[in-house]
Structures are given as C-alpha cells and as structure tokens.
C-alpha cells in the first residue's frame, strides 16, 4: 500500500470507529430485557445483533462467572491478570462470560475497544483481542481518531484477521446492538461500577474478585455444590 492509499485507509478507518462511538452511546436504555434470565448465557438474537455472549472455558457448565467490564476502566485493567489466571485454571470446570458495560461518559476509547474485541470475535479471535486490549490499556487509552483506529487495526493484523472485514464489522449496527444489549443486561443486574462480577448469580465483593485465593475459594465452593471435580491443583 503506497503512502496516499494508507492515509485514505486511515481516515476511513478512524471514521468507522467514530461512528461506533456515536451511534452506540445511549441505545442501551431503549432495549427491553425484562424477561431475560441474566444468569443464562445469551445466544444471538435480534436485540444483540445476533452476537451472543462471549464465553471462555467449559460451555454449558453449571458454574458461571460473569464479568461486566469496560476495557478502559483502570480497575478492570488491574483485575485482568487475576481473572485471566483464574479462568485459565478453571477452564475445564467453569464458563466465564464477559459482557460489555461501556462507560462512555468517562472513557472516550472504551466503546471503540469493545467494538474491536467483538469484531475480532466475529472472526473467532475474541479472547485473543480481549487480552491484548486489556494488557496494553496504557498504550491506547489516550489515543484519538486515526491513531486509535490504526492501533486496533494493527492488532487485527497481528491476529491475522481480515482487516477489511474487521473495520466494517467495528462500525456495523450489529456490534453497536451487541454493546447496547450487554449494557442493558448490566443495568438490569444493578451494575453501577466496573468491573462487576457475578458467580452463579451472586454478586462478588471486590475483596473476593480482587484476591486470587478468595476467588478460587468462591469458585471451589460452587463447584462442590454442583458436583464438579476441582482442578488437580485445588484438591
């Protein structure tokens, strides 16, 4: 790609990320989720743009850990390492669900980051992008326009995604609907800060999800209740 073509590509890409932020800002308040079971893994439907919950681990497990998070939230970024370690340890026992609860009013780049993760998910690389974004939070949180778009597009390239599809998906109404739907679920659940975690429907205190040993203990208790064998290291 020559210099002129790259400039045009960058400007268009920046515009797409900007559109995602604009159109998804307040729509979550218009979504009716009164009949939705918040503890159940959500499948694709008309309201969420046919993009279901992002699930890591053992799909269908009787033990579910749900995180309502914001990619630009400092607390979410700090918690990421612990959550990643624990969910990797229990990936054969539990299912971990991430739902977007984007705080656009205070985190200007959070919606673009969430859109990038969901777009990667449409090409089978959600968790890879999710982890990269959290682990580089300080590198992109203050970027704007073209810089932000280029940053996430370069991540898409590193994951060997189709970047044309990636950027189209980022700006799509489907991903906008997914982000709005996730937030509507969080509002119904009573989420008022990020991150917020629910283990089998019970909200976890920060001193639990923020402490690896306590989080393991909470998960082990639920596994025993469900009759699920613990990981070898926890026996």
PASEFI-676982 format. One line per field, with one value per residue: x, y, z of N, C-alpha, C in turn; residue number from 1; residue in three letters. Coordinates in Angstrom, 1 decimal. Layout:
residues N
n_X <- c(X,...) .
n_Y <- c(Y,...) .
n_Z <- c(Z,...) .
ca_X <- c(X,...) .
ca_Y <- c(Y,...) .
ca_Z <- c(Z,...) .
c_X <- c(X,...) .
c_Y <- c(Y,...) .
c_Z <- c(Z,...) .
n <- c(NUM,...) .
res <- c(ALA,...) .
END
This chain:
residues 235
n_X <- c(0.9,0.7,1.8,-0.2,-2.5,-2.5,-3.0,-5.6,-6.9,-6.5,-7.9,-10.6,-10.9,-10.7,-13.0,-14.9,-14.6,-15.3,-18.0,-19.1,-18.8,-20.5,-23.1,-23.7,-24.1,-26.3,-28.3,-28.7,-30.5,-32.9,-33.6,-35.5,-35.2,-36.5,-37.6,-35.4,-33.2,-30.7,-28.6,-28.2,-26.4,-26.3,-27.7,-27.3,-29.5,-32.2,-32.1,-29.4,-27.9,-27.5,-25.2,-24.0,-23.3,-19.9,-17.9,-15.7,-13.9,-15.5,-18.2,-21.6,-21.3,-22.3,-21.5,-21.0,-19.2,-19.6,-18.6,-19.0,-17.7,-15.4,-13.3,-11.5,-11.5,-9.6,-9.7,-10.7,-8.7,-6.6,-7.6,-7.6,-5.3,-5.5,-8.0,-7.7,-5.7,-7.1,-9.4,-8.2,-7.1,-9.4,-10.7,-11.7,-13.7,-15.5,-17.6,-16.7,-18.0,-17.9,-19.3,-20.1,-19.9,-19.9,-18.5,-19.1,-19.2,-17.0,-14.9,-13.4,-12.4,-13.3,-15.6,-14.8,-12.7,-14.1,-15.7,-13.7,-12.9,-15.2,-15.5,-13.2,-14.1,-16.0,-14.5,-13.5,-11.6,-12.0,-11.1,-8.4,-8.0,-9.4,-7.7,-5.3,-6.0,-6.7,-4.2,-2.7,-3.6,-2.7,-1.4,-3.2,-5.3,-5.3,-5.3,-6.5,-8.9,-7.5,-5.2,-6.1,-7.8,-5.9,-4.3,-5.9,-6.5,-4.0,-3.6,-5.5,-4.3,-2.1,-3.2,-3.9,-6.3,-8.9,-8.6,-10.2,-12.8,-12.8,-12.7,-15.1,-17.0,-16.6,-17.8,-20.4,-24.0,-24.7,-22.7,-22.9,-25.4,-25.0,-23.2,-24.9,-27.0,-25.6,-25.0,-27.5,-28.3,-26.6,-27.4,-30.0,-29.1,-28.2,-25.7,-23.3,-20.8,-17.6,-15.0,-17.7,-18.7,-20.4,-21.1,-22.5,-24.9,-24.7,-23.6,-20.2,-18.1,-15.6,-13.3,-13.2,-13.2,-10.9,-8.9,-6.9,-6.8,-9.1,-11.0,-10.7,-11.5,-14.2,-15.1,-14.5,-16.2,-18.7,-18.3,-18.2,-20.8,-22.1,-21.2,-18.9,-15.7,-12.8,-10.0,-6.8,-4.8,-6.2,-7.2) .
n_Y <- c(-1.2,2.2,5.5,7.4,5.9,4.6,6.7,7.5,5.1,5.1,7.4,6.7,4.5,5.6,7.1,5.1,3.9,6.1,6.4,4.2,4.8,7.1,6.2,4.2,5.2,5.8,3.9,1.6,2.1,1.9,-0.7,-3.6,-5.8,-7.2,-9.8,-11.4,-13.9,-13.3,-14.9,-16.8,-17.9,-15.8,-16.3,-15.5,-13.0,-10.9,-8.5,-8.3,-8.0,-10.5,-11.5,-13.5,-14.1,-13.8,-16.5,-18.2,-21.1,-24.0,-24.6,-24.5,-25.3,-25.8,-23.9,-20.6,-17.7,-14.3,-11.3,-7.9,-5.5,-2.8,-1.8,0.3,1.0,1.6,-0.1,-2.5,-3.1,-3.6,-5.8,-7.7,-9.5,-11.2,-12.4,-13.6,-15.5,-17.1,-17.9,-19.4,-21.5,-22.8,-23.6,-26.0,-26.5,-24.4,-21.8,-18.8,-15.6,-12.6,-9.5,-6.4,-3.3,-0.4,2.6,5.3,8.1,8.7,7.3,7.7,6.0,3.5,2.3,2.0,0.2,-2.0,-2.6,-3.4,-5.7,-7.3,-7.4,-8.8,-11.2,-12.0,-13.2,-15.3,-14.7,-13.6,-13.7,-13.6,-10.9,-9.5,-10.0,-8.8,-6.1,-5.4,-5.8,-3.9,-1.5,1.1,2.0,2.7,4.2,7.0,7.7,9.1,9.5,8.8,7.6,5.9,4.1,3.0,1.7,-0.4,-1.7,-2.6,-4.5,-6.3,-7.1,-8.4,-10.6,-11.9,-11.4,-10.7,-7.6,-5.7,-6.7,-6.7,-3.9,-3.0,-4.5,-3.4,-0.9,-1.7,-2.0,-4.2,-4.9,-2.5,-2.9,-5.2,-4.2,-2.4,-4.0,-5.7,-3.8,-3.1,-5.4,-5.4,-3.1,-3.9,-5.9,-4.4,-3.3,-0.9,0.0,-0.7,-3.2,-5.6,-8.5,-11.6,-14.7,-17.5,-16.1,-14.6,-11.6,-10.7,-9.5,-6.9,-7.5,-10.2,-10.9,-9.5,-10.8,-13.5,-16.0,-15.9,-15.7,-18.2,-19.8,-19.2,-20.1,-22.8,-23.6,-23.4,-25.2,-27.6,-27.7,-28.1,-30.6,-30.9,-31.9,-30.6,-28.7,-30.3,-29.0,-27.8,-29.6) .
n_Z <- c(0.0,-1.0,0.2,0.0,-0.3,2.1,3.9,3.1,3.8,6.6,7.4,6.7,8.3,10.9,10.9,10.9,13.4,14.9,14.3,15.5,18.2,18.4,17.6,19.4,21.9,23.7,23.3,24.8,26.8,25.6,25.2,25.9,28.4,30.2,30.4,30.3,31.4,33.5,34.4,32.6,29.7,26.9,23.8,20.2,19.1,17.8,19.2,20.2,17.9,16.8,18.0,20.3,23.9,24.9,25.6,27.7,28.4,29.8,28.1,28.9,31.5,35.0,36.6,36.5,35.8,35.5,34.1,34.0,32.2,31.4,28.9,29.1,31.7,34.7,37.0,35.9,34.2,36.0,37.4,35.4,35.1,37.3,36.9,34.4,35.0,36.8,35.4,33.4,34.8,35.7,33.3,32.4,34.1,34.6,33.1,31.7,31.3,29.4,29.5,28.0,29.5,28.9,29.8,28.6,29.1,30.7,29.7,26.9,24.8,25.3,24.1,21.4,21.8,22.8,20.6,18.8,20.0,19.8,17.1,16.4,17.5,15.7,13.9,15.1,17.1,19.6,22.4,22.2,21.2,23.2,25.5,24.6,24.3,26.9,28.2,27.1,27.8,28.7,26.5,24.5,25.6,25.6,23.0,19.8,17.2,14.1,15.1,17.1,15.7,13.9,15.7,16.8,14.4,13.7,15.7,14.9,12.5,13.6,14.7,12.5,11.1,8.8,7.8,6.4,6.7,9.4,10.1,8.9,10.3,12.9,12.7,12.3,12.7,14.0,15.9,17.4,18.4,20.0,22.0,23.2,24.1,25.9,27.9,28.7,30.0,32.1,33.4,34.2,36.0,38.0,37.9,38.8,38.7,37.3,37.3,37.6,39.1,38.8,40.3,39.6,39.7,42.0,43.4,43.6,46.1,46.0,47.4,47.1,44.2,43.7,44.9,44.4,45.8,47.3,45.4,44.1,46.2,46.3,43.9,44.0,46.1,44.7,42.7,44.2,45.2,42.8,42.2,40.7,39.7,41.2,39.8,39.5,41.0,43.0,44.7) .
ca_X <- c(0.0,1.5,1.6,-1.5,-3.6,-2.5,-3.6,-7.0,-7.4,-6.5,-9.0,-11.8,-11.0,-10.9,-14.4,-15.7,-14.5,-16.0,-19.4,-19.4,-18.9,-21.6,-24.4,-24.0,-23.9,-27.5,-29.3,-29.0,-31.7,-34.2,-33.7,-36.3,-34.6,-37.3,-37.8,-34.1,-32.5,-29.3,-27.6,-28.1,-25.6,-27.1,-27.4,-27.5,-30.9,-32.3,-31.7,-28.0,-27.2,-27.2,-23.9,-24.2,-22.3,-18.5,-17.7,-14.4,-13.9,-16.4,-19.6,-22.7,-21.1,-23.3,-20.8,-20.8,-18.7,-19.9,-17.9,-19.5,-16.5,-15.1,-11.9,-10.7,-11.6,-8.4,-9.9,-10.8,-7.3,-5.9,-8.2,-7.5,-4.3,-6.0,-9.2,-7.2,-5.1,-8.1,-10.3,-7.4,-7.0,-10.7,-11.3,-12.3,-14.7,-16.5,-17.7,-16.5,-18.7,-17.6,-20.3,-19.6,-20.6,-19.0,-18.8,-18.6,-19.1,-15.7,-13.8,-13.6,-12.0,-13.8,-16.5,-14.0,-12.0,-15.1,-16.1,-12.6,-12.9,-16.3,-15.2,-12.3,-14.9,-16.7,-13.5,-13.0,-10.4,-12.4,-10.4,-7.1,-8.1,-9.7,-6.5,-4.3,-6.5,-6.5,-2.8,-2.0,-4.5,-2.0,-0.9,-4.3,-6.4,-5.3,-5.3,-7.7,-9.1,-6.7,-4.2,-6.8,-8.2,-4.7,-3.8,-6.7,-6.3,-2.7,-3.8,-6.2,-3.3,-1.2,-4.0,-4.1,-7.7,-9.2,-8.8,-11.3,-14.0,-12.7,-13.1,-16.5,-17.7,-16.4,-18.8,-21.7,-25.1,-24.8,-21.8,-23.5,-26.6,-24.4,-22.7,-26.1,-27.7,-24.8,-25.1,-28.9,-28.3,-25.9,-28.3,-31.0,-28.5,-27.8,-24.3,-23.1,-19.4,-16.8,-15.7,-18.7,-18.7,-21.5,-20.8,-23.8,-26.0,-24.4,-22.6,-19.0,-17.4,-14.3,-12.2,-13.2,-12.7,-9.6,-7.9,-6.9,-7.1,-10.5,-11.9,-10.6,-12.3,-15.6,-15.4,-14.4,-17.5,-19.8,-18.0,-18.6,-22.2,-22.6,-20.7,-17.9,-14.4,-11.9,-8.7,-5.8,-4.0,-7.0,-7.7) .
ca_Y <- c(0.0,3.4,6.4,8.1,4.9,4.3,7.9,7.3,4.0,5.5,8.4,6.0,3.6,6.4,7.5,4.0,3.8,7.2,6.1,3.2,5.5,8.0,5.6,3.3,5.9,5.8,3.0,0.6,2.5,1.6,-2.2,-4.2,-7.1,-7.6,-11.2,-12.1,-14.5,-12.7,-15.9,-17.7,-17.5,-15.3,-16.6,-14.4,-12.7,-9.7,-7.3,-8.2,-8.1,-11.9,-11.8,-13.9,-13.9,-14.3,-17.5,-18.8,-22.3,-25.1,-24.1,-25.4,-25.7,-25.4,-22.8,-19.5,-16.4,-13.2,-10.1,-6.7,-4.7,-1.7,-2.0,1.5,1.1,1.2,-1.2,-3.7,-3.4,-4.2,-7.1,-8.6,-10.5,-12.2,-13.1,-14.4,-16.6,-18.0,-18.6,-20.4,-22.6,-23.5,-23.6,-27.3,-26.6,-23.3,-21.0,-17.3,-14.7,-11.2,-8.6,-5.0,-2.3,0.7,3.9,6.3,9.4,8.9,6.6,8.0,5.0,2.2,1.7,1.5,-1.0,-3.1,-2.9,-4.1,-7.1,-8.0,-7.6,-10.0,-12.3,-12.5,-14.0,-16.4,-14.4,-12.6,-13.7,-13.1,-9.5,-9.1,-10.0,-7.8,-4.8,-5.1,-5.8,-2.7,-0.4,2.4,2.3,3.2,4.9,8.4,7.9,9.7,9.4,7.9,6.8,4.8,3.2,2.3,0.8,-1.6,-2.4,-3.3,-5.7,-7.2,-7.7,-9.3,-11.8,-12.5,-11.2,-9.9,-6.2,-5.0,-7.2,-6.2,-2.5,-3.0,-5.0,-2.5,0.1,-2.2,-1.8,-5.5,-4.7,-1.5,-3.5,-6.1,-3.4,-1.8,-5.1,-6.1,-2.8,-3.2,-6.5,-4.9,-2.1,-4.8,-6.6,-3.5,-2.9,0.6,0.2,-1.8,-4.4,-6.2,-10.0,-12.5,-16.1,-18.2,-15.1,-13.9,-10.6,-10.9,-8.3,-6.6,-8.2,-11.6,-11.0,-8.9,-11.6,-14.8,-17.1,-15.8,-16.0,-19.6,-20.5,-19.0,-21.0,-24.2,-23.8,-23.6,-26.5,-28.7,-27.7,-28.7,-31.9,-30.9,-32.2,-29.5,-28.9,-31.1,-28.1,-27.3,-30.7) .
ca_Z <- c(0.0,-1.0,1.3,-0.2,-0.1,3.6,4.5,2.9,4.6,8.0,7.6,6.6,9.5,12.0,10.8,11.3,14.9,15.5,14.1,16.5,19.5,18.3,17.5,20.5,23.2,24.6,22.8,25.8,27.6,24.8,25.0,26.9,28.7,31.4,30.5,30.1,32.6,33.5,34.7,31.4,28.6,25.9,22.4,19.3,18.8,17.1,20.0,20.3,16.6,16.5,18.6,21.7,24.9,24.7,26.6,27.7,29.3,29.6,27.7,29.5,32.9,36.0,37.3,35.5,36.3,34.6,34.3,33.3,32.2,30.4,28.5,29.5,33.2,35.3,37.9,35.1,33.7,37.1,37.7,34.3,35.3,38.2,36.2,33.3,35.6,37.4,34.4,32.7,35.7,35.8,32.0,32.2,35.1,34.6,31.9,32.0,30.3,29.5,29.0,27.9,30.3,28.5,30.5,27.5,29.6,31.3,29.0,25.5,23.9,25.7,23.1,20.2,22.2,22.9,19.2,18.2,20.5,19.2,15.6,16.3,17.8,14.5,13.1,16.0,17.9,20.6,23.6,21.9,21.2,24.6,26.3,24.0,24.6,28.4,28.6,26.6,28.1,28.8,25.1,23.6,26.3,25.3,21.5,19.3,15.8,13.3,15.9,17.8,14.6,13.4,16.8,16.8,13.1,13.7,16.5,14.0,11.6,14.3,14.9,11.1,10.8,7.6,8.3,5.8,7.4,10.8,10.2,8.5,11.5,14.0,12.5,12.0,13.6,14.8,17.0,18.2,19.1,21.0,23.1,23.9,24.8,27.1,28.9,29.2,30.9,33.3,34.1,34.9,37.1,39.1,37.8,39.0,38.6,36.6,36.9,38.5,38.8,39.4,40.3,39.6,40.0,43.3,43.1,44.4,46.7,45.4,48.1,46.6,42.9,43.6,45.6,43.7,46.7,47.7,44.2,43.9,47.2,46.0,42.7,44.6,46.8,43.7,42.0,45.1,45.2,41.5,42.0,39.6,40.3,41.2,39.2,40.3,41.9,44.1,45.5) .
c_X <- c(0.9,1.1,0.2,-2.7,-3.7,-3.2,-5.1,-7.6,-7.5,-7.7,-10.3,-12.0,-11.3,-12.4,-15.3,-15.7,-15.3,-17.5,-19.9,-19.7,-20.2,-23.0,-24.7,-24.0,-25.1,-28.5,-29.6,-30.2,-33.0,-34.4,-34.5,-35.7,-35.3,-37.4,-36.5,-33.6,-31.1,-28.2,-27.3,-27.1,-26.5,-26.7,-27.7,-29.0,-31.0,-31.8,-30.2,-27.2,-26.8,-25.7,-24.2,-23.1,-20.9,-18.2,-16.4,-14.5,-14.9,-17.9,-20.6,-22.4,-22.1,-22.7,-20.4,-20.3,-18.9,-19.2,-18.6,-18.3,-16.4,-13.6,-11.0,-10.7,-10.3,-8.5,-10.0,-9.5,-6.5,-6.3,-7.9,-6.5,-4.8,-7.1,-8.7,-6.5,-6.1,-9.0,-9.5,-7.3,-8.3,-11.4,-12.0,-13.5,-15.8,-16.6,-17.6,-17.1,-18.3,-18.7,-19.9,-20.5,-19.8,-19.5,-18.3,-18.4,-17.7,-14.6,-14.1,-13.3,-12.5,-14.7,-15.8,-13.2,-12.9,-15.5,-15.0,-12.6,-14.0,-16.1,-14.2,-13.1,-15.6,-15.8,-12.9,-11.8,-10.8,-11.4,-8.9,-7.0,-8.5,-8.5,-5.5,-4.7,-6.3,-5.1,-2.0,-2.8,-3.9,-1.5,-1.9,-5.3,-6.4,-5.2,-6.6,-7.7,-8.3,-5.8,-4.9,-7.2,-7.0,-4.2,-4.6,-6.6,-5.0,-2.8,-4.5,-5.2,-2.5,-1.9,-4.4,-5.6,-7.8,-9.5,-9.9,-12.6,-14.0,-13.2,-14.6,-17.4,-17.7,-17.5,-20.2,-22.7,-25.2,-23.9,-22.4,-24.6,-26.0,-23.9,-23.9,-26.8,-26.9,-25.0,-26.5,-29.0,-27.6,-26.7,-29.4,-30.4,-28.1,-26.4,-24.2,-21.7,-18.7,-15.5,-16.7,-18.8,-19.8,-21.0,-22.1,-24.9,-25.7,-23.3,-21.4,-18.5,-16.1,-13.1,-12.2,-12.6,-11.3,-8.5,-8.0,-7.3,-8.6,-11.4,-11.8,-11.5,-13.8,-16.0,-15.4,-15.7,-18.6,-19.5,-18.5,-20.1,-22.8,-22.1,-19.7,-16.5,-13.5,-10.6,-7.7,-5.1,-4.9,-7.6,-6.9) .
c_Y <- c(1.2,4.4,7.0,7.1,4.6,5.5,7.8,6.2,4.4,6.4,7.7,5.1,4.4,6.8,6.3,3.8,4.9,7.0,5.2,3.9,6.4,7.2,4.6,3.9,5.7,4.7,1.9,0.8,2.1,0.1,-2.8,-5.6,-7.6,-9.1,-12.0,-12.7,-14.1,-13.8,-16.8,-17.1,-17.1,-15.8,-15.4,-14.2,-11.3,-8.5,-7.2,-8.3,-9.5,-12.2,-12.2,-13.6,-14.4,-15.2,-18.1,-20.0,-23.3,-24.7,-25.1,-25.8,-25.2,-24.3,-21.7,-18.2,-15.4,-12.0,-9.0,-5.8,-3.7,-1.8,-0.9,1.7,0.7,0.0,-2.5,-4.1,-4.1,-5.6,-8.2,-9.8,-11.6,-13.1,-14.0,-15.7,-17.6,-18.7,-19.6,-21.6,-23.4,-23.6,-24.9,-27.5,-25.6,-22.6,-19.5,-16.5,-13.3,-10.4,-7.1,-4.1,-1.0,2.0,5.1,7.7,9.7,8.2,6.7,6.9,3.6,1.5,1.2,0.3,-2.2,-3.5,-3.7,-5.5,-7.9,-8.3,-8.7,-11.3,-12.9,-13.2,-15.0,-16.0,-13.4,-12.6,-13.3,-11.5,-8.9,-9.0,-8.9,-6.4,-4.5,-5.0,-4.7,-1.4,1.0,2.9,3.0,4.1,6.4,8.7,8.5,9.5,8.3,7.0,5.6,3.7,2.4,1.3,-0.5,-2.4,-3.2,-4.6,-6.7,-7.9,-8.7,-10.7,-12.5,-12.5,-10.5,-8.5,-5.4,-5.4,-6.7,-4.8,-2.2,-3.4,-4.1,-1.4,-0.4,-2.0,-3.1,-5.3,-3.6,-2.1,-4.5,-5.3,-2.8,-2.9,-5.6,-5.1,-2.8,-4.3,-6.1,-3.9,-2.9,-5.5,-5.7,-3.1,-1.4,0.9,-1.0,-2.0,-4.9,-7.7,-10.7,-13.9,-16.8,-17.3,-14.3,-12.9,-10.8,-9.5,-8.1,-7.3,-9.7,-11.6,-10.3,-9.7,-13.0,-15.9,-17.1,-16.1,-17.5,-20.3,-20.3,-19.9,-22.4,-24.5,-24.1,-24.9,-27.7,-28.8,-28.4,-30.1,-32.0,-31.0,-30.9,-29.7,-29.6,-30.2,-27.6,-28.4,-30.8) .
c_Z <- c(0.0,0.0,1.2,0.1,1.5,4.3,4.4,3.7,6.1,8.3,7.7,7.9,10.7,12.1,11.2,12.8,15.5,15.4,15.2,17.8,19.5,18.4,18.6,21.9,24.1,24.3,23.8,26.6,26.9,24.7,26.2,27.2,30.0,31.5,30.4,31.4,32.5,33.7,33.6,30.4,27.4,24.5,21.5,19.1,18.1,17.9,20.1,19.0,16.2,17.0,20.0,22.6,24.5,25.9,26.5,28.7,28.9,29.3,28.3,30.9,33.8,36.8,36.3,36.3,35.2,35.0,33.4,33.4,31.2,30.1,28.9,31.0,33.9,36.2,37.1,34.6,34.8,37.5,36.6,34.5,36.2,37.6,35.1,33.9,36.1,36.4,33.6,33.5,35.7,34.4,31.7,33.2,35.0,33.3,32.4,30.9,30.5,28.8,29.0,28.7,30.1,29.1,29.6,28.1,30.2,30.6,27.5,24.5,24.2,24.7,21.8,20.6,22.3,21.5,18.5,18.7,19.9,17.8,15.5,16.6,16.7,13.6,14.0,16.9,19.0,21.8,23.4,21.9,22.5,25.5,25.9,24.4,26.1,28.8,28.0,26.8,28.1,27.4,24.3,24.3,26.0,23.8,21.0,17.8,15.1,14.1,16.6,16.8,14.1,14.5,16.8,15.5,13.1,14.6,15.7,13.0,12.3,14.6,13.6,10.7,9.4,8.0,7.7,6.4,8.8,10.9,9.8,9.7,12.6,13.9,12.3,13.1,14.5,16.0,18.0,19.0,20.2,22.2,23.9,24.7,26.0,28.2,29.5,30.2,32.2,34.1,34.9,36.1,38.2,39.1,37.9,38.9,37.8,37.3,38.0,38.1,39.6,39.3,40.6,40.2,41.3,43.0,44.1,44.9,46.0,46.1,47.8,45.2,42.7,44.3,45.0,44.6,47.0,46.5,43.9,44.9,46.9,44.8,43.2,45.3,45.8,43.0,42.9,45.1,44.0,41.3,40.9,40.3,40.1,40.3,40.1,41.4,43.1,44.9,46.8) .
n <- c(1,2,3,4,5,6,7,8,9,10,11,12,13,14,15,16,17,18,19,20,21,22,23,24,25,26,27,28,29,30,31,32,33,34,35,36,37,38,39,40,41,42,43,44,45,46,47,48,49,50,51,52,53,54,55,56,57,58,59,60,61,62,63,64,65,66,67,68,69,70,71,72,73,74,75,76,77,78,79,80,81,82,83,84,85,86,87,88,89,90,91,92,93,94,95,96,97,98,99,100,101,102,103,104,105,106,107,108,109,110,111,112,113,114,115,116,117,118,119,120,121,122,123,124,125,126,127,128,129,130,131,132,133,134,135,136,137,138,139,140,141,142,143,144,145,146,147,148,149,150,151,152,153,154,155,156,157,158,159,160,161,162,163,164,165,166,167,168,169,170,171,172,173,174,175,176,177,178,179,180,181,182,183,184,185,186,187,188,189,190,191,192,193,194,195,196,197,198,199,200,201,202,203,204,205,206,207,208,209,210,211,212,213,214,215,216,217,218,219,220,221,222,223,224,225,226,227,228,229,230,231,232,233,234,235) .
res <- c(UNK,UNK,UNK,UNK,UNK,UNK,UNK,UNK,UNK,UNK,UNK,UNK,UNK,UNK,UNK,UNK,UNK,UNK,UNK,UNK,UNK,UNK,UNK,UNK,UNK,UNK,UNK,UNK,UNK,UNK,UNK,UNK,UNK,UNK,UNK,UNK,UNK,UNK,UNK,UNK,UNK,UNK,UNK,UNK,UNK,UNK,UNK,UNK,UNK,UNK,UNK,UNK,UNK,UNK,UNK,UNK,UNK,UNK,UNK,UNK,UNK,UNK,UNK,UNK,UNK,UNK,UNK,UNK,UNK,UNK,UNK,UNK,UNK,UNK,UNK,UNK,UNK,UNK,UNK,UNK,UNK,UNK,UNK,UNK,UNK,UNK,UNK,UNK,UNK,UNK,UNK,UNK,UNK,UNK,UNK,UNK,UNK,UNK,UNK,UNK,UNK,UNK,UNK,UNK,UNK,UNK,UNK,UNK,UNK,UNK,UNK,UNK,UNK,UNK,UNK,UNK,UNK,UNK,UNK,UNK,UNK,UNK,UNK,UNK,UNK,UNK,UNK,UNK,UNK,UNK,UNK,UNK,UNK,UNK,UNK,UNK,UNK,UNK,UNK,UNK,UNK,UNK,UNK,UNK,UNK,UNK,UNK,UNK,UNK,UNK,UNK,UNK,UNK,UNK,UNK,UNK,UNK,UNK,UNK,UNK,UNK,UNK,UNK,UNK,UNK,UNK,UNK,UNK,UNK,UNK,UNK,UNK,UNK,UNK,UNK,UNK,UNK,UNK,UNK,UNK,UNK,UNK,UNK,UNK,UNK,UNK,UNK,UNK,UNK,UNK,UNK,UNK,UNK,UNK,UNK,UNK,UNK,UNK,UNK,UNK,UNK,UNK,UNK,UNK,UNK,UNK,UNK,UNK,UNK,UNK,UNK,UNK,UNK,UNK,UNK,UNK,UNK,UNK,UNK,UNK,UNK,UNK,UNK,UNK,UNK,UNK,UNK,UNK,UNK,UNK,UNK,UNK,UNK,UNK,UNK) .
END
